[in-house]
Amino acid sequence: MSAHVKLNLAGFTAFRQSPAVLGAIKSEAEKLADRANQRALSECSHPEHAQFRALGPIPTEPGAVAIATSSGDPGCWKHNAKHNTLVKALGGG
């Protein structure tokens, strides 16, 4: 027996753009930036390279996104390029 699920796309989009979901997205991006900063502080003798930050949530047509970034600071993005800090903060290799 097969079951069919019909998705209410407008309702699903509204849910993904709701304040609760936007707050959760922002919180996760901030946690990721915090983990990246802690990792950068432990990996490097330059504490000024720990300038990862969260941007967002940024509304999109289907929902919203938040970004953890190396903040545009040259030392921070070079550190990230050398050590893969954001990937490691996500739990990757």
PDB file of N, CA, C and O in Angstrom:
ATOM      1  N   MET A   1       0.841  -1.168   0.000  1.00  0.00           N
ATOM      2  CA  MET A   1       0.000   0.000   0.000  1.00  0.00           C
ATOM      3  C   MET A   1       0.898   1.247   0.000  1.00  0.00           C
ATOM      4  O   MET A   1       1.830   1.361   0.796  1.00  0.00           O
ATOM      5  N   SER A   2       0.599   2.147  -0.886  1.00  0.00           N
ATOM      6  CA  SER A   2       1.390   3.377  -0.922  1.00  0.00           C
ATOM      7  C   SER A   2       0.564   4.532  -0.379  1.00  0.00           C
ATOM      8  O   SER A   2      -0.654   4.596  -0.551  1.00  0.00           O
ATOM      9  N   ALA A   3       1.254   5.424   0.270  1.00  0.00           N
ATOM     10  CA  ALA A   3       0.597   6.607   0.823  1.00  0.00           C
ATOM     11  C   ALA A   3       1.118   7.827   0.084  1.00  0.00           C
ATOM     12  O   ALA A   3       2.299   7.907  -0.256  1.00  0.00           O
ATOM     13  N   HIS A   4       0.246   8.750  -0.152  1.00  0.00           N
ATOM     14  CA  HIS A   4       0.636   9.991  -0.810  1.00  0.00           C
ATOM     15  C   HIS A   4       0.472  11.130   0.176  1.00  0.00           C
ATOM     16  O   HIS A   4      -0.523  11.218   0.895  1.00  0.00           O
ATOM     17  N   VAL A   5       1.456  11.988   0.194  1.00  0.00           N
ATOM     18  CA  VAL A   5       1.421  13.160   1.057  1.00  0.00           C
ATOM     19  C   VAL A   5       1.368  14.382   0.158  1.00  0.00           C
ATOM     20  O   VAL A   5       2.192  14.545  -0.742  1.00  0.00           O
ATOM     21  N   LYS A   6       0.406  15.223   0.409  1.00  0.00           N
ATOM     22  CA  LYS A   6       0.310  16.462  -0.349  1.00  0.00           C
ATOM     23  C   LYS A   6       0.789  17.593   0.551  1.00  0.00           C
ATOM     24  O   LYS A   6       0.233  17.829   1.623  1.00  0.00           O
ATOM     25  N   LEU A   7       1.811  18.274   0.107  1.00  0.00           N
ATOM     26  CA  LEU A   7       2.424  19.334   0.893  1.00  0.00           C
ATOM     27  C   LEU A   7       1.752  20.668   0.579  1.00  0.00           C
ATOM     28  O   LEU A   7       1.570  21.031  -0.583  1.00  0.00           O
ATOM     29  N   ASN A   8       1.391  21.381   1.626  1.00  0.00           N
ATOM     30  CA  ASN A   8       0.856  22.731   1.480  1.00  0.00           C
ATOM     31  C   ASN A   8       2.066  23.655   1.380  1.00  0.00           C
ATOM     32  O   ASN A   8       2.613  24.084   2.396  1.00  0.00           O
ATOM     33  N   LEU A   9       2.476  23.955   0.158  1.00  0.00           N
ATOM     34  CA  LEU A   9       3.711  24.696  -0.061  1.00  0.00           C
ATOM     35  C   LEU A   9       3.669  26.092   0.557  1.00  0.00           C
ATOM     36  O   LEU A   9       4.664  26.539   1.128  1.00  0.00           O
ATOM     37  N   ALA A  10       2.547  26.781   0.453  1.00  0.00           N
ATOM     38  CA  ALA A  10       2.448  28.118   1.035  1.00  0.00           C
ATOM     39  C   ALA A  10       2.587  28.047   2.559  1.00  0.00           C
ATOM     40  O   ALA A  10       3.252  28.890   3.160  1.00  0.00           O
ATOM     41  N   GLY A  11       1.969  27.055   3.176  1.00  0.00           N
ATOM     42  CA  GLY A  11       2.075  26.885   4.619  1.00  0.00           C
ATOM     43  C   GLY A  11       3.480  26.504   5.044  1.00  0.00           C
ATOM     44  O   GLY A  11       3.979  26.984   6.061  1.00  0.00           O
ATOM     45  N   PHE A  12       4.123  25.635   4.261  1.00  0.00           N
ATOM     46  CA  PHE A  12       5.483  25.215   4.566  1.00  0.00           C
ATOM     47  C   PHE A  12       6.445  26.396   4.450  1.00  0.00           C
ATOM     48  O   PHE A  12       7.333  26.559   5.285  1.00  0.00           O
ATOM     49  N   THR A  13       6.268  27.219   3.415  1.00  0.00           N
ATOM     50  CA  THR A  13       7.103  28.410   3.253  1.00  0.00           C
ATOM     51  C   THR A  13       6.877  29.380   4.407  1.00  0.00           C
ATOM     52  O   THR A  13       7.833  29.944   4.940  1.00  0.00           O
ATOM     53  N   ALA A  14       5.628  29.576   4.792  1.00  0.00           N
ATOM     54  CA  ALA A  14       5.326  30.462   5.924  1.00  0.00           C
ATOM     55  C   ALA A  14       5.975  29.950   7.205  1.00  0.00           C
ATOM     56  O   ALA A  14       6.484  30.738   8.002  1.00  0.00           O
ATOM     57  N   PHE A  15       5.960  28.639   7.405  1.00  0.00           N
ATOM     58  CA  PHE A  15       6.604  28.053   8.582  1.00  0.00           C
ATOM     59  C   PHE A  15       8.103  28.323   8.554  1.00  0.00           C
ATOM     60  O   PHE A  15       8.680  28.699   9.575  1.00  0.00           O
ATOM     61  N   ARG A  16       8.743  28.136   7.400  1.00  0.00           N
ATOM     62  CA  ARG A  16      10.189  28.348   7.287  1.00  0.00           C
ATOM     63  C   ARG A  16      10.574  29.803   7.459  1.00  0.00           C
ATOM     64  O   ARG A  16      11.738  30.104   7.724  1.00  0.00           O
ATOM     65  N   GLN A  17       9.615  30.720   7.314  1.00  0.00           N
ATOM     66  CA  GLN A  17       9.885  32.143   7.495  1.00  0.00           C
ATOM     67  C   GLN A  17       9.319  32.666   8.816  1.00  0.00           C
ATOM     68  O   GLN A  17       9.326  33.873   9.058  1.00  0.00           O
ATOM     69  N   SER A  18       8.836  31.775   9.660  1.00  0.00           N
ATOM     70  CA  SER A  18       8.241  32.189  10.934  1.00  0.00           C
ATOM     71  C   SER A  18       9.323  32.662  11.909  1.00  0.00           C
ATOM     72  O   SER A  18      10.482  32.265  11.787  1.00  0.00           O
ATOM     73  N   PRO A  19       8.953  33.501  12.868  1.00  0.00           N
ATOM     74  CA  PRO A  19       9.937  33.984  13.840  1.00  0.00           C
ATOM     75  C   PRO A  19      10.651  32.869  14.610  1.00  0.00           C
ATOM     76  O   PRO A  19      11.837  32.988  14.917  1.00  0.00           O
ATOM     77  N   ALA A  20       9.939  31.799  14.917  1.00  0.00           N
ATOM     78  CA  ALA A  20      10.571  30.693  15.652  1.00  0.00           C
ATOM     79  C   ALA A  20      11.673  30.036  14.825  1.00  0.00           C
ATOM     80  O   ALA A  20      12.752  29.752  15.345  1.00  0.00           O
ATOM     81  N   VAL A  21      11.413  29.798  13.563  1.00  0.00           N
ATOM     82  CA  VAL A  21      12.411  29.167  12.691  1.00  0.00           C
ATOM     83  C   VAL A  21      13.566  30.136  12.429  1.00  0.00           C
ATOM     84  O   VAL A  21      14.728  29.731  12.435  1.00  0.00           O
ATOM     85  N   LEU A  22      13.256  31.400  12.201  1.00  0.00           N
ATOM     86  CA  LEU A  22      14.322  32.395  11.990  1.00  0.00           C
ATOM     87  C   LEU A  22      15.228  32.490  13.213  1.00  0.00           C
ATOM     88  O   LEU A  22      16.446  32.615  13.084  1.00  0.00           O
ATOM     89  N   GLY A  23      14.630  32.430  14.396  1.00  0.00           N
ATOM     90  CA  GLY A  23      15.424  32.449  15.624  1.00  0.00           C
ATOM     91  C   GLY A  23      16.318  31.225  15.741  1.00  0.00           C
ATOM     92  O   GLY A  23      17.473  31.331  16.153  1.00  0.00           O
ATOM     93  N   ALA A  24      15.781  30.057  15.377  1.00  0.00           N
ATOM     94  CA  ALA A  24      16.572  28.827  15.434  1.00  0.00           C
ATOM     95  C   ALA A  24      17.726  28.867  14.437  1.00  0.00           C
ATOM     96  O   ALA A  24      18.836  28.435  14.748  1.00  0.00           O
ATOM     97  N   ILE A  25      17.465  29.384  13.245  1.00  0.00           N
ATOM     98  CA  ILE A  25      18.515  29.501  12.228  1.00  0.00           C
ATOM     99  C   ILE A  25      19.620  30.439  12.715  1.00  0.00           C
ATOM    100  O   ILE A  25      20.805  30.133  12.591  1.00  0.00           O
ATOM    101  N   LYS A  26      19.220  31.580  13.270  1.00  0.00           N
ATOM    102  CA  LYS A  26      20.204  32.547  13.782  1.00  0.00           C
ATOM    103  C   LYS A  26      21.022  31.934  14.916  1.00  0.00           C
ATOM    104  O   LYS A  26      22.239  32.106  14.976  1.00  0.00           O
ATOM    105  N   SER A  27      20.348  31.223  15.810  1.00  0.00           N
ATOM    106  CA  SER A  27      21.029  30.599  16.941  1.00  0.00           C
ATOM    107  C   SER A  27      22.072  29.585  16.480  1.00  0.00           C
ATOM    108  O   SER A  27      23.181  29.553  17.014  1.00  0.00           O
ATOM    109  N   GLU A  28      21.729  28.764  15.500  1.00  0.00           N
ATOM    110  CA  GLU A  28      22.678  27.761  14.994  1.00  0.00           C
ATOM    111  C   GLU A  28      23.875  28.420  14.313  1.00  0.00           C
ATOM    112  O   GLU A  28      25.003  27.953  14.472  1.00  0.00           O
ATOM    113  N   ALA A  29      23.653  29.488  13.565  1.00  0.00           N
ATOM    114  CA  ALA A  29      24.773  30.196  12.920  1.00  0.00           C
ATOM    115  C   ALA A  29      25.685  30.820  13.974  1.00  0.00           C
ATOM    116  O   ALA A  29      26.907  30.806  13.826  1.00  0.00           O
ATOM    117  N   GLU A  30      25.094  31.365  15.037  1.00  0.00           N
ATOM    118  CA  GLU A  30      25.900  31.949  16.113  1.00  0.00           C
ATOM    119  C   GLU A  30      26.704  30.876  16.840  1.00  0.00           C
ATOM    120  O   GLU A  30      27.859  31.107  17.198  1.00  0.00           O
ATOM    121  N   LYS A  31      26.110  29.712  17.060  1.00  0.00           N
ATOM    122  CA  LYS A  31      26.842  28.613  17.702  1.00  0.00           C
ATOM    123  C   LYS A  31      28.011  28.166  16.835  1.00  0.00           C
ATOM    124  O   LYS A  31      29.101  27.895  17.340  1.00  0.00           O
ATOM    125  N   LEU A  32      27.778  28.090  15.530  1.00  0.00           N
ATOM    126  CA  LEU A  32      28.845  27.695  14.610  1.00  0.00           C
ATOM    127  C   LEU A  32      29.980  28.719  14.641  1.00  0.00           C
ATOM    128  O   LEU A  32      31.149  28.340  14.701  1.00  0.00           O
ATOM    129  N   ALA A  33      29.652  29.998  14.601  1.00  0.00           N
ATOM    130  CA  ALA A  33      30.685  31.039  14.657  1.00  0.00           C
ATOM    131  C   ALA A  33      31.441  30.975  15.981  1.00  0.00           C
ATOM    132  O   ALA A  33      32.659  31.152  16.006  1.00  0.00           O
ATOM    133  N   ASP A  34      30.730  30.724  17.081  1.00  0.00           N
ATOM    134  CA  ASP A  34      31.397  30.601  18.387  1.00  0.00           C
ATOM    135  C   ASP A  34      32.358  29.416  18.415  1.00  0.00           C
ATOM    136  O   ASP A  34      33.476  29.530  18.918  1.00  0.00           O
ATOM    137  N   ARG A  35      31.913  28.260  17.866  1.00  0.00           N
ATOM    138  CA  ARG A  35      32.799  27.090  17.816  1.00  0.00           C
ATOM    139  C   ARG A  35      34.019  27.373  16.948  1.00  0.00           C
ATOM    140  O   ARG A  35      35.128  26.957  17.286  1.00  0.00           O
ATOM    141  N   ALA A  36      33.830  28.073  15.839  1.00  0.00           N
ATOM    142  CA  ALA A  36      34.958  28.415  14.964  1.00  0.00           C
ATOM    143  C   ALA A  36      35.922  29.354  15.685  1.00  0.00           C
ATOM    144  O   ALA A  36      37.138  29.204  15.568  1.00  0.00           O
ATOM    145  N   ASN A  37      35.389  30.314  16.425  1.00  0.00           N
ATOM    146  CA  ASN A  37      36.264  31.228  17.176  1.00  0.00           C
ATOM    147  C   ASN A  37      37.045  30.485  18.255  1.00  0.00           C
ATOM    148  O   ASN A  37      38.235  30.742  18.437  1.00  0.00           O
ATOM    149  N   GLN A  38      36.407  29.583  18.962  1.00  0.00           N
ATOM    150  CA  GLN A  38      37.105  28.802  19.991  1.00  0.00           C
ATOM    151  C   GLN A  38      38.203  27.943  19.355  1.00  0.00           C
ATOM    152  O   GLN A  38      39.307  27.829  19.889  1.00  0.00           O
ATOM    153  N   ARG A  39      37.884  27.349  18.220  1.00  0.00           N
ATOM    154  CA  ARG A  39      38.871  26.527  17.520  1.00  0.00           C
ATOM    155  C   ARG A  39      40.036  27.389  17.039  1.00  0.00           C
ATOM    156  O   ARG A  39      41.194  26.989  17.162  1.00  0.00           O
ATOM    157  N   ALA A  40      39.741  28.562  16.497  1.00  0.00           N
ATOM    158  CA  ALA A  40      40.802  29.463  16.012  1.00  0.00           C
ATOM    159  C   ALA A  40      41.702  29.893  17.157  1.00  0.00           C
ATOM    160  O   ALA A  40      42.919  29.976  16.988  1.00  0.00           O
ATOM    161  N   LEU A  41      41.123  30.169  18.319  1.00  0.00           N
ATOM    162  CA  LEU A  41      41.935  30.554  19.475  1.00  0.00           C
ATOM    163  C   LEU A  41      42.868  29.425  19.905  1.00  0.00           C
ATOM    164  O   LEU A  41      43.981  29.679  20.365  1.00  0.00           O
ATOM    165  N   SER A  42      42.417  28.182  19.757  1.00  0.00           N
ATOM    166  CA  SER A  42      43.260  27.053  20.170  1.00  0.00           C
ATOM    167  C   SER A  42      44.274  26.653  19.091  1.00  0.00           C
ATOM    168  O   SER A  42      45.283  26.022  19.406  1.00  0.00           O
ATOM    169  N   GLU A  43      44.028  27.005  17.840  1.00  0.00           N
ATOM    170  CA  GLU A  43      44.907  26.606  16.736  1.00  0.00           C
ATOM    171  C   GLU A  43      46.001  27.617  16.431  1.00  0.00           C
ATOM    172  O   GLU A  43      46.992  27.282  15.782  1.00  0.00           O
ATOM    173  N   CYS A  44      45.832  28.845  16.892  1.00  0.00           N
ATOM    174  CA  CYS A  44      46.668  29.925  16.382  1.00  0.00           C
ATOM    175  C   CYS A  44      47.173  30.806  17.517  1.00  0.00           C
ATOM    176  O   CYS A  44      46.485  31.003  18.519  1.00  0.00           O
ATOM    177  N   SER A  45      48.366  31.326  17.352  1.00  0.00           N
ATOM    178  CA  SER A  45      48.928  32.226  18.359  1.00  0.00           C
ATOM    179  C   SER A  45      48.479  33.672  18.149  1.00  0.00           C
ATOM    180  O   SER A  45      48.931  34.571  18.858  1.00  0.00           O
ATOM    181  N   HIS A  46      47.598  33.898  17.187  1.00  0.00           N
ATOM    182  CA  HIS A  46      47.084  35.242  16.904  1.00  0.00           C
ATOM    183  C   HIS A  46      45.596  35.292  17.266  1.00  0.00           C
ATOM    184  O   HIS A  46      44.755  34.922  16.447  1.00  0.00           O
ATOM    185  N   PRO A  47      45.261  35.742  18.479  1.00  0.00           N
ATOM    186  CA  PRO A  47      43.856  35.772  18.880  1.00  0.00           C
ATOM    187  C   PRO A  47      43.001  36.689  18.013  1.00  0.00           C
ATOM    188  O   PRO A  47      41.780  36.542  17.979  1.00  0.00           O
ATOM    189  N   GLU A  48      43.618  37.620  17.323  1.00  0.00           N
ATOM    190  CA  GLU A  48      42.848  38.510  16.451  1.00  0.00           C
ATOM    191  C   GLU A  48      42.284  37.787  15.226  1.00  0.00           C
ATOM    192  O   GLU A  48      41.434  38.334  14.523  1.00  0.00           O
ATOM    193  N   HIS A  49      42.750  36.562  14.966  1.00  0.00           N
ATOM    194  CA  HIS A  49      42.218  35.781  13.852  1.00  0.00           C
ATOM    195  C   HIS A  49      40.888  35.130  14.197  1.00  0.00           C
ATOM    196  O   HIS A  49      40.222  34.596  13.310  1.00  0.00           O
ATOM    197  N   ALA A  50      40.491  35.160  15.442  1.00  0.00           N
ATOM    198  CA  ALA A  50      39.217  34.569  15.859  1.00  0.00           C
ATOM    199  C   ALA A  50      38.114  35.609  15.702  1.00  0.00           C
ATOM    200  O   ALA A  50      37.591  36.133  16.685  1.00  0.00           O
ATOM    201  N   GLN A  51      37.772  35.896  14.455  1.00  0.00           N
ATOM    202  CA  GLN A  51      36.750  36.903  14.174  1.00  0.00           C
ATOM    203  C   GLN A  51      35.618  36.331  13.325  1.00  0.00           C
ATOM    204  O   GLN A  51      35.036  37.043  12.506  1.00  0.00           O
ATOM    205  N   PHE A  52      35.310  35.073  13.511  1.00  0.00           N
ATOM    206  CA  PHE A  52      34.187  34.486  12.805  1.00  0.00           C
ATOM    207  C   PHE A  52      32.900  35.069  13.372  1.00  0.00           C
ATOM    208  O   PHE A  52      32.810  35.336  14.570  1.00  0.00           O
ATOM    209  N   ARG A  53      31.906  35.266  12.512  1.00  0.00           N
ATOM    210  CA  ARG A  53      30.648  35.840  12.980  1.00  0.00           C
ATOM    211  C   ARG A  53      29.489  35.272  12.177  1.00  0.00           C
ATOM    212  O   ARG A  53      29.669  34.707  11.099  1.00  0.00           O
ATOM    213  N   ALA A  54      28.314  35.436  12.725  1.00  0.00           N
ATOM    214  CA  ALA A  54      27.093  34.960  12.078  1.00  0.00           C
ATOM    215  C   ALA A  54      26.386  36.128  11.413  1.00  0.00           C
ATOM    216  O   ALA A  54      26.307  37.222  11.972  1.00  0.00           O
ATOM    217  N   LEU A  55      25.881  35.886  10.231  1.00  0.00           N
ATOM    218  CA  LEU A  55      25.066  36.867   9.517  1.00  0.00           C
ATOM    219  C   LEU A  55      23.679  36.271   9.299  1.00  0.00           C
ATOM    220  O   LEU A  55      23.548  35.112   8.906  1.00  0.00           O
ATOM    221  N   GLY A  56      22.682  37.041   9.547  1.00  0.00           N
ATOM    222  CA  GLY A  56      21.335  36.557   9.249  1.00  0.00           C
ATOM    223  C   GLY A  56      20.492  36.425  10.488  1.00  0.00           C
ATOM    224  O   GLY A  56      20.930  36.785  11.581  1.00  0.00           O
ATOM    225  N   PRO A  57      19.321  35.929  10.339  1.00  0.00           N
ATOM    226  CA  PRO A  57      18.819  35.210   9.168  1.00  0.00           C
ATOM    227  C   PRO A  57      18.508  36.154   8.011  1.00  0.00           C
ATOM    228  O   PRO A  57      18.088  37.295   8.204  1.00  0.00           O
ATOM    229  N   ILE A  58      18.726  35.645   6.820  1.00  0.00           N
ATOM    230  CA  ILE A  58      18.481  36.389   5.596  1.00  0.00           C
ATOM    231  C   ILE A  58      17.284  35.737   4.909  1.00  0.00           C
ATOM    232  O   ILE A  58      17.364  34.576   4.508  1.00  0.00           O
ATOM    233  N   PRO A  59      16.177  36.463   4.769  1.00  0.00           N
ATOM    234  CA  PRO A  59      14.997  35.874   4.116  1.00  0.00           C
ATOM    235  C   PRO A  59      15.285  35.532   2.659  1.00  0.00           C
ATOM    236  O   PRO A  59      15.951  36.286   1.949  1.00  0.00           O
ATOM    237  N   THR A  60      14.783  34.402   2.235  1.00  0.00           N
ATOM    238  CA  THR A  60      14.857  33.976   0.839  1.00  0.00           C
ATOM    239  C   THR A  60      13.449  33.604   0.398  1.00  0.00           C
ATOM    240  O   THR A  60      12.533  33.532   1.217  1.00  0.00           O
ATOM    241  N   GLU A  61      13.281  33.374  -0.876  1.00  0.00           N
ATOM    242  CA  GLU A  61      11.959  33.014  -1.375  1.00  0.00           C
ATOM    243  C   GLU A  61      11.417  31.741  -0.725  1.00  0.00           C
ATOM    244  O   GLU A  61      10.255  31.720  -0.317  1.00  0.00           O
ATOM    245  N   PRO A  62      12.227  30.668  -0.614  1.00  0.00           N
ATOM    246  CA  PRO A  62      11.679  29.459   0.009  1.00  0.00           C
ATOM    247  C   PRO A  62      11.738  29.439   1.532  1.00  0.00           C
ATOM    248  O   PRO A  62      11.093  28.587   2.143  1.00  0.00           O
ATOM    249  N   GLY A  63      12.474  30.328   2.162  1.00  0.00           N
ATOM    250  CA  GLY A  63      12.601  30.297   3.622  1.00  0.00           C
ATOM    251  C   GLY A  63      13.560  31.351   4.116  1.00  0.00           C
ATOM    252  O   GLY A  63      13.289  32.546   4.004  1.00  0.00           O
ATOM    253  N   ALA A  64      14.679  30.919   4.662  1.00  0.00           N
ATOM    254  CA  ALA A  64      15.696  31.847   5.164  1.00  0.00           C
ATOM    255  C   ALA A  64      17.001  31.092   5.328  1.00  0.00           C
ATOM    256  O   ALA A  64      17.015  29.866   5.433  1.00  0.00           O
ATOM    257  N   VAL A  65      18.098  31.836   5.350  1.00  0.00           N
ATOM    258  CA  VAL A  65      19.420  31.266   5.590  1.00  0.00           C
ATOM    259  C   VAL A  65      20.162  32.138   6.585  1.00  0.00           C
ATOM    260  O   VAL A  65      19.852  33.318   6.747  1.00  0.00           O
ATOM    261  N   ALA A  66      21.124  31.560   7.235  1.00  0.00           N
ATOM    262  CA  ALA A  66      22.060  32.309   8.062  1.00  0.00           C
ATOM    263  C   ALA A  66      23.450  31.808   7.698  1.00  0.00           C
ATOM    264  O   ALA A  66      23.623  30.655   7.303  1.00  0.00           O
ATOM    265  N   ILE A  67      24.410  32.661   7.831  1.00  0.00           N
ATOM    266  CA  ILE A  67      25.757  32.348   7.371  1.00  0.00           C
ATOM    267  C   ILE A  67      26.749  32.566   8.506  1.00  0.00           C
ATOM    268  O   ILE A  67      26.681  33.575   9.209  1.00  0.00           O
ATOM    269  N   ALA A  68      27.657  31.636   8.683  1.00  0.00           N
ATOM    270  CA  ALA A  68      28.812  31.845   9.549  1.00  0.00           C
ATOM    271  C   ALA A  68      29.973  32.137   8.609  1.00  0.00           C
ATOM    272  O   ALA A  68      30.243  31.370   7.685  1.00  0.00           O
ATOM    273  N   THR A  69      30.654  33.248   8.851  1.00  0.00           N
ATOM    274  CA  THR A  69      31.671  33.700   7.916  1.00  0.00           C
ATOM    275  C   THR A  69      32.938  34.140   8.649  1.00  0.00           C
ATOM    276  O   THR A  69      32.940  34.352   9.862  1.00  0.00           O
ATOM    277  N   SER A  70      33.996  34.266   7.885  1.00  0.00           N
ATOM    278  CA  SER A  70      35.264  34.716   8.451  1.00  0.00           C
ATOM    279  C   SER A  70      35.358  36.235   8.488  1.00  0.00           C
ATOM    280  O   SER A  70      36.459  36.772   8.614  1.00  0.00           O
ATOM    281  N   SER A  71      34.280  36.916   8.387  1.00  0.00           N
ATOM    282  CA  SER A  71      34.089  38.341   8.680  1.00  0.00           C
ATOM    283  C   SER A  71      34.821  39.325   7.781  1.00  0.00           C
ATOM    284  O   SER A  71      34.784  40.524   8.056  1.00  0.00           O
ATOM    285  N   GLY A  72      35.475  38.885   6.736  1.00  0.00           N
ATOM    286  CA  GLY A  72      36.171  39.814   5.867  1.00  0.00           C
ATOM    287  C   GLY A  72      37.535  40.237   6.374  1.00  0.00           C
ATOM    288  O   GLY A  72      38.246  40.976   5.694  1.00  0.00           O
ATOM    289  N   ASP A  73      37.911  39.774   7.569  1.00  0.00           N
ATOM    290  CA  ASP A  73      39.224  40.093   8.122  1.00  0.00           C
ATOM    291  C   ASP A  73      40.266  39.213   7.431  1.00  0.00           C
ATOM    292  O   ASP A  73      40.133  37.990   7.454  1.00  0.00           O
ATOM    293  N   PRO A  74      41.309  39.801   6.812  1.00  0.00           N
ATOM    294  CA  PRO A  74      42.295  38.985   6.095  1.00  0.00           C
ATOM    295  C   PRO A  74      42.944  37.905   6.949  1.00  0.00           C
ATOM    296  O   PRO A  74      43.141  36.786   6.477  1.00  0.00           O
ATOM    297  N   GLY A  75      43.278  38.218   8.194  1.00  0.00           N
ATOM    298  CA  GLY A  75      43.880  37.200   9.054  1.00  0.00           C
ATOM    299  C   GLY A  75      42.920  36.068   9.346  1.00  0.00           C
ATOM    300  O   GLY A  75      43.322  34.907   9.412  1.00  0.00           O
ATOM    301  N   CYS A  76      41.652  36.404   9.520  1.00  0.00           N
ATOM    302  CA  CYS A  76      40.642  35.398   9.819  1.00  0.00           C
ATOM    303  C   CYS A  76      40.405  34.492   8.612  1.00  0.00           C
ATOM    304  O   CYS A  76      40.372  33.270   8.754  1.00  0.00           O
ATOM    305  N   TRP A  77      40.240  35.083   7.419  1.00  0.00           N
ATOM    306  CA  TRP A  77      39.978  34.207   6.280  1.00  0.00           C
ATOM    307  C   TRP A  77      41.205  33.413   5.867  1.00  0.00           C
ATOM    308  O   TRP A  77      41.070  32.308   5.341  1.00  0.00           O
ATOM    309  N   LYS A  78      42.401  33.948   6.092  1.00  0.00           N
ATOM    310  CA  LYS A  78      43.617  33.160   5.815  1.00  0.00           C
ATOM    311  C   LYS A  78      43.726  32.004   6.799  1.00  0.00           C
ATOM    312  O   LYS A  78      44.095  30.891   6.425  1.00  0.00           O
ATOM    313  N   HIS A  79      43.403  32.277   8.064  1.00  0.00           N
ATOM    314  CA  HIS A  79      43.408  31.215   9.064  1.00  0.00           C
ATOM    315  C   HIS A  79      42.411  30.127   8.665  1.00  0.00           C
ATOM    316  O   HIS A  79      42.729  28.940   8.730  1.00  0.00           O
ATOM    317  N   ASN A  80      41.215  30.526   8.256  1.00  0.00           N
ATOM    318  CA  ASN A  80      40.208  29.557   7.840  1.00  0.00           C
ATOM    319  C   ASN A  80      40.683  28.745   6.636  1.00  0.00           C
ATOM    320  O   ASN A  80      40.477  27.532   6.584  1.00  0.00           O
ATOM    321  N   ALA A  81      41.316  29.410   5.671  1.00  0.00           N
ATOM    322  CA  ALA A  81      41.819  28.712   4.488  1.00  0.00           C
ATOM    323  C   ALA A  81      42.894  27.691   4.857  1.00  0.00           C
ATOM    324  O   ALA A  81      42.950  26.610   4.271  1.00  0.00           O
ATOM    325  N   LYS A  82      43.734  28.023   5.808  1.00  0.00           N
ATOM    326  CA  LYS A  82      44.826  27.126   6.207  1.00  0.00           C
ATOM    327  C   LYS A  82      44.331  25.961   7.062  1.00  0.00           C
ATOM    328  O   LYS A  82      44.792  24.832   6.894  1.00  0.00           O
ATOM    329  N   HIS A  83      43.394  26.227   7.980  1.00  0.00           N
ATOM    330  CA  HIS A  83      42.993  25.231   8.969  1.00  0.00           C
ATOM    331  C   HIS A  83      41.596  24.641   8.762  1.00  0.00           C
ATOM    332  O   HIS A  83      41.193  23.754   9.515  1.00  0.00           O
ATOM    333  N   ASN A  84      40.844  25.115   7.754  1.00  0.00           N
ATOM    334  CA  ASN A  84      39.466  24.659   7.546  1.00  0.00           C
ATOM    335  C   ASN A  84      38.631  24.816   8.821  1.00  0.00           C
ATOM    336  O   ASN A  84      37.878  23.914   9.189  1.00  0.00           O
ATOM    337  N   THR A  85      38.764  25.928   9.469  1.00  0.00           N
ATOM    338  CA  THR A  85      38.144  26.144  10.776  1.00  0.00           C
ATOM    339  C   THR A  85      36.636  26.018  10.738  1.00  0.00           C
ATOM    340  O   THR A  85      36.053  25.366  11.606  1.00  0.00           O
ATOM    341  N   LEU A  86      35.984  26.626   9.751  1.00  0.00           N
ATOM    342  CA  LEU A  86      34.517  26.545   9.696  1.00  0.00           C
ATOM    343  C   LEU A  86      34.043  25.126   9.411  1.00  0.00           C
ATOM    344  O   LEU A  86      33.048  24.684   9.987  1.00  0.00           O
ATOM    345  N   VAL A  87      34.730  24.410   8.542  1.00  0.00           N
ATOM    346  CA  VAL A  87      34.351  23.019   8.262  1.00  0.00           C
ATOM    347  C   VAL A  87      34.513  22.173   9.506  1.00  0.00           C
ATOM    348  O   VAL A  87      33.647  21.356   9.818  1.00  0.00           O
ATOM    349  N   LYS A  88      35.604  22.357  10.216  1.00  0.00           N
ATOM    350  CA  LYS A  88      35.830  21.603  11.455  1.00  0.00           C
ATOM    351  C   LYS A  88      34.800  21.978  12.526  1.00  0.00           C
ATOM    352  O   LYS A  88      34.367  21.115  13.290  1.00  0.00           O
ATOM    353  N   ALA A  89      34.408  23.241  12.591  1.00  0.00           N
ATOM    354  CA  ALA A  89      33.411  23.673  13.552  1.00  0.00           C
ATOM    355  C   ALA A  89      32.045  23.063  13.249  1.00  0.00           C
ATOM    356  O   ALA A  89      31.219  22.889  14.145  1.00  0.00           O
ATOM    357  N   LEU A  90      31.818  22.739  11.971  1.00  0.00           N
ATOM    358  CA  LEU A  90      30.582  22.053  11.587  1.00  0.00           C
ATOM    359  C   LEU A  90      30.619  20.570  11.939  1.00  0.00           C
ATOM    360  O   LEU A  90      29.591  19.893  11.925  1.00  0.00           O
ATOM    361  N   GLY A  91      31.803  20.076  12.251  1.00  0.00           N
ATOM    362  CA  GLY A  91      31.952  18.655  12.558  1.00  0.00           C
ATOM    363  C   GLY A  91      32.573  17.878  11.414  1.00  0.00           C
ATOM    364  O   GLY A  91      32.648  16.650  11.460  1.00  0.00           O
ATOM    365  N   GLY A  92      33.018  18.589  10.387  1.00  0.00           N
ATOM    366  CA  GLY A  92      33.645  17.937   9.240  1.00  0.00           C
ATOM    367  C   GLY A  92      35.131  17.763   9.451  1.00  0.00           C
ATOM    368  O   GLY A  92      35.680  18.176  10.473  1.00  0.00           O
ATOM    369  N   GLY A  93      35.772  17.155   8.486  1.00  0.00           N
ATOM    370  CA  GLY A  93      37.173  16.818   8.590  1.00  0.00           C
ATOM    371  C   GLY A  93      38.092  17.862   8.146  1.00  0.00           C
ATOM    372  O   GLY A  93      39.308  17.676   8.193  1.00  0.00           O
TER     373      GLY A  93
END
